[in-house]
Amino acid sequence: MTTFLKSLIFLQDSCLAFLSLMFHRGSSEDAAEALKKLEASINGARISIDTTWTREFRSLFIVPLFKCLVAFCLIISLLVFIEGIYMNLVVLYVKVFERKPEKVYRWEPMQEDIELGHETYPMVLVQIPMYNEKEVLQLSIGAACRLIWPLDRLIVQVLDDSTDQTIKELVNTECAKWESKGVNIKCERRDNRNGYKAGALKEGMKHNYVKLCNYVVIFDADFQPEPDYLQHSVPFLVHNPEVALVQARWRFMNANKCLMTRMQEMSLNYHFMAEQESGSTRHAFFSFNGTAGVWRMAAMEEAGGWHDRTTVEDMDLAVRAGLLGWKFVFLNDLTVKSELPSKFKAFRFQQHRWSCGPANLFRKMIMEIIRNKRVTIWKKLYLVYSFFFLRKIIVHCFTFIFYCVILPTSVFFPEVNIPAWSTFYIPSMITLCIVIATPRSFYLVIFWILFENVMSMHRTKGTFIGILERQRVNEWVVTEKLGDALKTKLLPRIGKPSNMFLERVNSKEIMVGIYILCCACYGLFFGNTFLYLYLFMQAVAFLVSGVGFVGT
C-alpha cells in the first residue's frame, strides 16, 4: 500500500511539473532551473526526469498550434460579424423603405361572390400533430376550430399519435365537441410512430378528403392562432401563384415564466427579425419553422412531400421547394401564440434536435444543392454558405470553441495576443443587434451572453453528431408542454419518488465550468488582463446549469 501511495504522489508531482512547464511563462531563470529536473524517491530508488524537452515542445509545437487556432477563430469571427451586419442592414432597409410583403406581393382580402358564395374561398386543411399533449390539446384544437373561414371550405385534421388511452379519449371528446358545432374535424391515428412528426404529417396527407384542399396549415400542439390568421395569410397564396409558403412569427405566452424563457425569447425574436425577414426580403427563401405556416399543396407535392430522413422535416421540405424556384413570404406582423420550454432538460433536447438536424440535412443535401439547375448560382451560394455552413454549423462550434475553450486557455499563453476587437467590440455589436429585437430585455444582456455560451456546448455536440451521423442523429424527444396547468394548480407527481438533485445534475456543464474556473483563478494570480472577470462569470453560468438551477 505504501508503494502504491508513493507511486500516486510521484505521478501527481510529475503531472504538475509537466503542466507547469507547458503553460507557465517560464520567464524566471530560477523557476526554469528549479523545474529543469524533477526527482522522486520510491523505496530509496532515485528517479530523475529531464524536463528541458517539454519547454522546447511547448515553444515549437503547442504555442504555434494555439496561435493557428486563434487566427482561425478570428477569421470565423469576422465572417459571423459580416453575416450579422448584412442581415440587420436588410432589416433596416425593410423598415426605412416600408418594404412590407403587402407592398412586394399582391394582397387583397378574400370576398364572397354574390353568385358563387363561399366557392371563391379555397379549401384549407389545418393539421395539428400531437403526441400525449394532455395540457394543451384543448387549447390547440379550440384555436384551430375558431379560425374565421367558411365552415364548408375548412377541414381540421388532428393527427394524434398519443399512446396514453386517457389522452386519446380527451382528444375524441374535444373533436366531438367541435364537430357538434358544425366544424369539419377529423381525428386520424396510426398504429406506429414511424417518422415521428414527419411520418404523422405524411400519413395525414394520404386521406381522400385532403385531395380537395388547395392549401395546408400546420400548427404544433402548443400553438394558438388568432381567429383572423387565415384571412391575413391565405390571400398571399391565392394572388401570387409563385409563392409556396407563408410563415407567421411566433409570440410566446410564457416568456415571463423564468429567466431561461426570457433568454429563449431574445434568441428567437432575433431569429425571426433578422434571419427570417432578411431571407424573405433578399432571397424569397428561409427555413420553414415547422408550424404557424401555410403551404401550397402543389408546391409540397412537387417537392416530394414530407421526408423523415432527419429530425428537421420542416427545413428539409423548405430547401427542396426552394430549389424548385418556389418563393416564401415571412409575415412579421402576423403572430401566433406559442409556448417555450421552461424546463432545462426539455430545452436541451430541443436544442440538440435543432442543431443536429440541420447539420445532418446539410450532409445529405449539399451535392443536390450544388448540382441544381433551376436556381441561380447566387441562391445556391446563399444556401450552402450563409444558410447552412455559417448559421447552422460554424456559429455553434465557433461560439463554444472560442469563448469557452480558446479564451479560457489563453491565460496560459501570454505570448499569444488575442485582439480586443474579437473579444469585446465585435461581440458587443452583434449582441446589440440581437437585443434590439427584444428591447424590454436589454438589462438581461449579460445573462443572455453567458446562457448562450453554455448552450453552445450542446449545440456543438449536436452539430458534430449530425455531420458525422453518429448515435442520437435521429433522436426525437417531444418537447414537454405545460399549457395553463401551472397557472391553475400544482401538477401531482406520478411514480416513485426519486432524488431530484441527482436528476438535475449535468456532468458536462460541471466539467467545463470547473475548467473555466481554474483558468479564471490562474488569470487572476498570473495574468495581466481583466479576462478573469469574464471567466469567473462564465464558470458560474456553467456550474449553475450543471447543478440544474436553470428553468422551472
N, C-alpha and C positions, 0 to 999 in steps of 0.2 A: 504493500500500500504506500509506503514511504517513497519507494522508487517511482511509483505511478504519479504521486503528487509532485515530486520534483520534476518529472518529465513535463507535466502540465505547466508548472511555473516556468520552466525553460522555454516551452513553446510560446507561452504568453509573452515573455520578455522578448523573444525573437520577433514575434509579430509586431509588437510595439516599436521595436527598433527599426524594423523594415518600413512600417508606415511612416515613422518619423523621418526617415531618410527620404522616402518617396515624396512626401508632401511638405516637409518643412523647408523654409527658405535656405537654410544652411549657410547663412552669411557669417556666422561666428566661427572663427578658426578653432576656438576652444571646444565648441559644440561638435564641430566636424571631427576633431581629434578624439573627443570622448566617445563618439559614435562610430569611430573607424573600426573598432573591433569589439565584438560582444563576447564575453566569456561567461560560461556557465559550468557549474560543477555538479556532476551526478555520481554519487558514491565515490568521490575522490578523483574521478576522471575529468581532466581539463578539456573543454571543447571550445575552440576558437572559431569565430565566424568573421571573415573579412567582408566588410560591407562597402568597400570602395566601389565595387561594380554597380551597386544599387544607385549611387549618385549619378554614375555615368549612364545607366539605363534610364533614369529619370530625365536627364538633360538631353539625351539623344533620341528617346522614343516617346516617353509619356508626355512631356511638355509640348513637343511638336504635334503630337496627336491631339492633345487638348486644344491647341491653337487652331488646328484644322476644324475641329468640331465647333468651336466658337465662330470661326469665319463662315462655316456653312449655316449656322443658326442666324448670323447677321444677314446673310443673303435672303434666307427664308423670311426673316422679319421684315425686310424691305418689300418683298413680294406680297406678303399679307397686308402690309400697310397700303401699298398701291391699290390692291384689290378693294380694301375697305373704303379708301378715299373715292375710288371710281364709283362704287355703289352709292355712296352718300351724295356725290355730285349728281348722279342720275335722279335720285330722290329730290334733291334741291331743285333740279330742272323741272320736275313734275309739279312741285309746289309753286315755284315762281311763275311758271307759264300756264299753270292750271291745266295740265295735260291729263285730265281725268279720263277714264275709259269711256264715259258717255260722250266725250268730245272726239275721241280717236275712232271709236266704233259707232255704228248706227245703233241707236237705242230708242224704242218707242214703247209705251205701256201697252199691255195686252188689252184688247177691247172686244166686246161681243159684237157679232154681226146680227143685224135685225132679222135676216132670213135664216142664217145658219146657226145662230145662237152660240152655244159653247163649242161648236165644231171648229171655230177659229183657234181655240186653245189646243196646244199639242198635248199628247198623252205623256204623263210624267210618272215614272216609277221611283218611289222612295224606299231605299234599302237600309235596314237597321240591323247590322250584325251584332250579336251579343252572345256572351258565354257566362252563365251564372251571375248575371248582373242584378242581383236582388235589390240593391239600394237605389238603382237609377232607372230600372225598366219602365216604371210608370211615367217618370219624367220624360224620357226619350220618346216613348210611344205616343204619349199625350201631345208632346210638342209637334211631332210629325203629323198627327191627325188634325191638328188645329191650323195647318197651313192653309192660307187663303188661296183656293184654286177650285174650279168646278169639280164637284164630287165624282161626276161621271168621266172626268179626264185625269183622275188621280188614283194610283194604286200604291198602298203602303204594304211593304213586304218585310216582315220580321223574320230574320234568319237566326233562329235560336239553336245554338249548339250546346245548350245547358245540359249538364249531367245530373243536376240535383232535381229530383222529381217535384219537390215543393216549389221550386222556382219555375219549372215548366208549367205547373198549374197556375201560378201567378201570371205568367205570360198569356196563357189561354184565357184567363179571366179578363185581363186588360184588353186583349184583342176582341173578345166577345162584347165587351162594353162599348167599344168604338164602332164595332160592326152594327150594333143595335141602333146607333145614331146615324147610320147611313154611309159610313166610311167604308170604302172597298179595301179591306185589310186582309192580308194573308199571313199565316204563320207557317213557315217552312222549316222542317227539321231533317237532319241527316243521321245515319246510323254510325257515323265516324266523324273524326275531326281532321281528316287528311287535308293538308294545306292550310289549316287554321283559318284565318280571316279570308285569305285569298280563295281557299277552297270553298268556303261558305258563299262568297260572292259569286264565284264561278258556277256553283251548283244552282244558285238562285236565278241565274240568267237562262237556265235551260227550260223553264216553265213556259207553256204556250202563251199565257197571257202577257208575258214580257215582250213578245214579238209585236204587240200592239203599241208599245211605247216608243216615243221618239227620244226621250232623254231620261237619264237615271241620276238620282241624287243619293248621296251616301252620307249617313250620319252615324258616327260611333255611338255606343250606348250612353255615354255621358254628355252628349251634345244636345242642346235645346235651341233650335232655330226660332227666330221671331216669325209670327204668322205671315208677314209680307215677304219672306225670304224668296219664294219663287217668283213673285211679281217683280223683284229687282234683278234677279239673276237670269231667268229663262229668256227674256227678250234679247239679250246679247247673242244667244244661240239661234234664236228664231230669225233675226235680221242679219246675221253675219255667218253665212254658210262655211266660212273658212275657220271658224272658232270651234274648238273641240271641248274646251274645259273653261268653266267659270268658277274661280276659287274665292271663298269668303275668308275674312280674317277671324281668328279665334279671340274670344273675350272670356276672361277667367273669373268664375263666380267665387272661387275660394282663394283668391290671390292673397288675402289678408289673414289666412289661417295661421301661418307661421312664417319664420324668416326664410325657410327654404322655398316656399311657394312664391315669396316676393322675388327671390333670386331667379326662379324659373320665369316669372312674368317678365323680368327685364330682358332675359335672353330671347324669349320667344317674340316679344314685341319688336325687338331689333331684327329678328329673322324675317318677320312679315314686312316691317318698314323698309328694310334695306334689300335683302336677298329676293323676296318675292316681288316687291314693287319694281326694283331695278330690272329683274329678269323679264317681267311682263312688259315694261316700257321699252327696253332696249332690244330684246330678242324674241318677244312674244312667247317665251318659254320659261318655265320654272317647275319645280317639283310639286306634284300633287301632294297635298298634306294628308291624304287618306280619308278625309272626312270634310264635311261642310263644303263640298264641291258638286257641281252639276256637269255630267259628261254627255256628249252627243253619242247616241248608240252607234251610229255609223262609224264614228272615229274609233270607238272601242273595238268594234268588230274588225275593222281594217288593221288595227294594231295587233290583233291576235287575242284580245280579251285578257283575263286575269291569269297571271303566272305565279306559281308558288315556289319558284326556284330560290328565292331569297326571302328574308323577313321584311322587305320593303316593296311589297307588291304594288303600292301606290306609285313609288318612284319608277319602278320597272315599266309600268304602263305608260307613265308620262313620257319617259325617254323614248319608248318605241313609237308613240304617237307623234312626238316632236320630230323624230327622224323621218316621218312621212310628210312633214310640212304643215301639220296642223298647228293652229295658234292657240295660245292660252291667255286668259284675261284674269287679272287679280283685282278684286274689288276691296280696297282698303276701308271704304265707308260701310260695307255690309259686314256685320259681325254676327257671330254665333256663339252663344254661351257654352262654356265647357268647364271641365274640372281638371285641376292639376294634381298629380300625385303628391300627397302630403306625408308619406312615409318614405324614409331614406332608402330602404330596401327596394320598394317598388320603383322609386326614381332611378336607382342604379340599374335595375333590369331594363327599364325603358331606354336609358341612355346606351346600354350595351346593344340593344336592338337597333337603335337609331344610328349607331356608329359602325357596327359590324355589317349591317345590311347594305348600306351604300358602298362600302369598300368591296364587299363580295360582288355586288352588281357591277361595279367598275371592272373587276377582273373578268366577269362574264361578257361584258358588252363593249369593251374598248375596241376590239377589232371590228365589230359590227358598226360602231360609230365611224371609225376611220374609213371603212370600205363603202359607207353610204354614199349614194349618188344623187339623192333627192334634196339635200340641203346644201347650203353654201359652205365653203371651207371655213369661213369665219364662225359660223354656227357650230361646226364640228370642233373648232379650236376652243370655242367657249365651253362646250360640253366637256371636252377632255381636260382642259387646263383649269378653267375657273370653277365650273360646276362640280366636277368630280375631284380632280387631283388636288387643287388648292383648298377648297372649302370642306370636302368630305374626308380627306386623308391627311394632308400636310398640316392643317391648322391644329387638329387634335394632337398629333405627335409632337409638333413644334412647341405647343404650349406646355406640355408636360416635360419634355426633354430639356428645353431651355430654362424655363422658370423654376422647375422642381428638381433638376439634376445638374445642369451646367452651371447655373448661377450659384447654387449652394456649394458645389465642388470648387468653384473659382477662388474660394477663400484660401485654398491650399496652394494656389498658383498666383502669387502676387506679381510675377513677371509677365503674366498674360493680361493684357489690358482689354477690358470689355467697355466700349464707349457708352457714355451716358445716354446718347440718343436711342440706343437699343433697349436700355433698361428702364428709362424714365419717359423721355419725350414721345417716342412713337407709341408705347403702351398707353400713355396719358391721352393722346389724341384719339386713338381707337376707342378707349373707354369712354371718352366724352361723347363720341358719336353714338355709342351704344346707349348711354344714359339718356340721350335726347329722346329716344323712343319711349321712355318711361320717366318723365320729369319728376313725378311725385316720389320716386325712389332715389333721387340724387344723393341723399345723405347716406345711402347704403352702399355706395360705390366700392368702398374698401372691402366690405364683406363680400360683395359680388365677385371681386377680383380673386380673393382667397378661395371662395367656394368653387369658382370656375376652374382654378388650378387643381383643386382636389379632384373634381370630376374629370379633368383631362386625363388622369391616370386610367380611369375606367374606359374612357373613350379611346385612348391609345391602345389599350389591350383589345378592345372590340375591333378596332381598325385592323390590327395585325391578324386577329383571328379571321376576319373577313377576307383579307388579301390572301392569306395562306390557306384558307379553307380548313381550319382546324376544328377541333371539337367545340360545340356550342355555336357553330356558324349559323345553324338554322334553329337555334333555341328561341322559343316564343313563350314568354310568360305574360299572361294578361295583366295589365296594369290595374291594381286594385282601385276601385272607386267607392266612395263613401256617400255620395249624394248629400241629402239633407239629414242623414242619420245622426251625425254628431251635434247638429243644432237642436235636436228634439229630445234625444235620450242617449244614455250610455249603452253602447253595444255590449251584450253579455259575452263573456269569454267561453268558448266551446272547446272541450277537450281536456287533456291532462294538464295540470299546472306545470310550468317549466321555469327554468332560470332565465328571466327576462334579460338580465345584464349580459350573460354569455351569448344570448341570441343576438344582441345588438352589437357585439364586438366585431370589428372588421380588421383583420390582421394586416392586410396590405396597407391600409391607411396608417396604422400604428407604426409599421416598419419604416415607411417613408417619412413619417413625422419624426421618429427618433433620429433618423439620419440627418434630416434638415436641422433638427435641434442641436446635434453635435457640431454641424457646420457653423451654426449661429454662435455657439459657445467659442469655437476656435476663432471665428471672425472677431468676436468681442475682445478676446485676450491678445490676439496676434495680428489682427487686420488693421488696416489704416483707412478704412472707409466705413460708412454707416450702413453697409449692406446687411449687417447682422440684425438691424431693426426689422427689415422685411422678412428675413429668415425666421426670426422668432415668431412673428405673426403667422407666417405660413406653416410653421411647425405646429403651432397651436391649432390652426384650422384642420390640419391632418389628424392630429391627436383627438380633437373633439369629435370629428367624423368617425375616427376609429373606435371610440367608445360608444358610438351610437347616439350622441346628444344632438342630433340633427333631425328636423322634421317633427311630426306629431308622435 
